[in-house]
Amino acid sequence: MIGDAVGLGILWLLGFLFLFRVPTLPVADGRPLPPVSIIIPARDEARNLPVLFTSLEQQSLRPLETIVVDDHSQDETARISLARGARVVTPPPLPEDWLGKNHACWQGAGAARGELFVFLDADTRLDDDGLRRLIETQVVHGGFVSVQPYHRMEAAYERLSAFFAFIVMGGIRAFTILGGRLPPRGLFGPAIACRRDDYFAIDGHRAVKAAVLEDVELGRRAAEAGYGLHCFAGRGSISFRMYPGGLRDLVDGWTKNFALGAAGTGVVMILLVTAWMAGAGVAIRLLVAGSLAGTPPRLLLGLAAYLLYVLQIHFMQVRIGNFGFVSAVLYPFTLLFFMVIFVRSLQLTWLKQTVRWKGRDITV
């Protein structure tokens, strides 16, 4: 029993190695800023864009322009964008050696006039002063600044995303217990800010035109060229609601993201996360075994192990999304969901070797 406790304690501590320090964007100070071009790659985003446009209209900082790159949408993406005052760019047909988002971002950058670029996914929304905070952070730090949006959820099923959110945040290697002493592996794709000249100096998204993980590869290319990578969590500045279309939307979305994202996590980080999640499973087993055995020492060990993971998971969740404490208490269900999607993703990755998203097949 003592061996179980020591082993579990070690696995539990691993969680703090990959997701401990989670900085947010600093509060804006109102300094003068260069002209900003917002570039939004969009394919069938008619449902998400109105929310983003409303948040942009409420910002204290007004961009020079907002460009929506309508990636051959089948819905009202272009009409809605024009009606809300955005400039719509329609790219040429997707070349064979490009992926859709990469091509859209490159076309938008080529049409932009600002000194500073902000790439935003269509499902993001800016909190009060979020745009100014992002731009000021880039002006202060230089290089490439990226933000993983705060995960806002409304329906209960959305909270099944918990363990995926941990991997997304921890896998980039920006929030470890080592802080700034360990450089990030890349950038967060939903929100990236950089200077125009720096973007074109590394050939921007054209340099990563075939990369499935374009944000990771873009960050690597920037780092190799000597630019700093600065990653932040979006609480208080930038948020998103990832899969509002229902449970099937959530399953398909995370299956695609997991299949595409595993390669960018890195072997060491994958081992750390896997060992930590194995510990979460051990804690569940100890609780069940202690309850069935009925002996106070085993029951107390199981309760203590389970409570430690509940508190740790809540500590992680509260800074990256509105999961709530109940979600941490019920973490066995989110862990089971993660395992199911993991198996489904493996089938697509190793058997079909493709995932389908927004009408396009993406080779994994």
Secondary structure, 3 states (H helix, E strand, C coil): CHHHHHHHHHHHHHHHHHCCCCCECCCCCCCCCCCEEEEEEECCCCCCHHHHHHHHHCCCCCCCEEEEEECCCCCCHHHHHHHCCCEEECCCCCCCCCCHHHHHHHHHHHHCCCCEEEEECCCEEECCCHHHHHHHHHHHHCCEEEEECEECCCCHHHHHHHHHHHHHHHHCCCCCCCHHHCCCCCCCCCEEEEEHHHHHHCCHHHHHCCCCCHHHHHHHHHHHCCCCEEEEECCCCEEECCCCCCHHHHHHHHHHHHHHHHHHCCHHHHHHHHHHHHHHHHHHHHHHHHHHHCCHHHHHHHHHHHHHHHHHHHHHHCCCECCCHHHHHCHHHHHHHHHHHHHHHHHHHHHHCEEEECCEEEEC
